[in-house]
Each structure stands twice: as C-alpha cells, then as structure tokens.
Amino acid sequence: MKITMFGATGRTGSRAAACLLQEGYEITALVRTPEKLPPSLAEHPHFHVVQGEVRSENDLAKVFDEHTSLVYSALSTDKSDTLSAAVPLIIHQMKHYNIRRIVTIGTAGILRARSNPDIFRFQSGESKRKMTRAAEEHASVFKSLKDSGLDWTIFCPTYLPEGDASDNILWEVDFLPSGGSRISTGSTALFTCRHLWEKQFFGKRVGLAESD
C-alpha cells in the first residue's frame, strides 16, 4: 500500500516513516532537504524521495498518483505560514486523484477546552503557551480539513519531547486526556501508525499523552 508523506525529516515524521516501513507500506516523501533524512530512511528500498517544496503545486504533483492510498503529514509550522498554505494544496491534489484518507500531526492547542468546549485549548487558560502563532496555523489546517469532505484525522500530542515509544499512551477524541502532561515523539509516531485506518477517528481530533 502506497503512502504519500510530508514532514519525513522532522522529529516525529522520521520516526513515523520508519514505523510505516516496518508495517510494510511504501512511501513517497516530498522533502525540501534530503540531506536531513536518517540513512535508514534514505537508503530504504521502499522509501522514495522527491526533492521539492510543499507549497509548490508543481512539486506536489510529483508525489501523488492514482495508487496513493493515504496521505501522512507531520509538517511543522516552520515559524511561518507553510502549514496553512500547504494543506489546501495537498487537499486539492488528493481530490484530483480521488484519495480519501489523510492523517496529520497537529497540536493539543487545537483540541476543545474542557473549561469551555466551544473554544480551542490555546484560547483558554488550559494552555501554558504564551505564543499562539503555531496553534493558529494548526487551527487553520483543522478548518481546511473539516471543510474538505475527506476522511481526515488530526492526532494532537501534548508537550512533545524526543524519546522512544512506550505502551503507556492515553488518547481521547476532541480533548486532551487527563493523567498525562507529555508524550514522546516515538510514542506519537507509533500510535498514529497503529491507528491509520481507525474508523472511530475519522473526522476527529485525537488528543495524545503518556500516563505520568
């Protein structure tokens, strides 16, 4: 089964790519700087690299075809509007090739606030972050996907330090689960890979944490 991937050079994306390859998927990844890829990915026979920019329609067209089954995005905000600019272009390519399923890595800031479920966590006192630009970028992606008509899932990890996977993963649809204040990049990658096709997560934000 073929996956088109974005963000494969990132902390979570590189771990997710390794996990997906272990599961037997074939990946075509659009990568701005191939030199940043771990050798284990760059040299893998089922990991195909296309160098390009995610905000370029011409470059995006090179990583999609009628055999793509799923899109996986671990794109970061890149301290710019890269994320909010790229996702509508990705959605356009998906619709062109009739690809239904997209999984993305978001942030816990765009989950619903427990104190007021009508607003995002980053708009409430539940979020400890003073800067909201990144969360606003992810909120824009949420709106784009919600309006797309696609089968999307946004996995929303809380504080995300580098680390290997564990089995102590907590999850909750639309909210950040209680009992955890962090989740490693390895655990985030593992959980998303295990639940790529989880029907109950279609059209949902899924909060992720590891039990303290």
Buried (B, 14 or more C-beta within 10 A) or exposed (E): EBBBBBBBBBBBBBBBBBBBBEEEBBBBBBBBEBEEBBEEBBEBEEBBBBEBBBBEEEBBBEBBEEEBBBBBBBBBBBEEBBBBEBBBBBBBBBEEEEBBBBBBBBBBBBBBBEEEEEEBBBBBEBBEBEEBEBBBBBBBBBEBBEEBEBBBBBBBBBBBEEBEBEEEBBBBBEBBBEEBEBBBBBBBBBBBBEBBBBEEBEBBBBBBBBBE
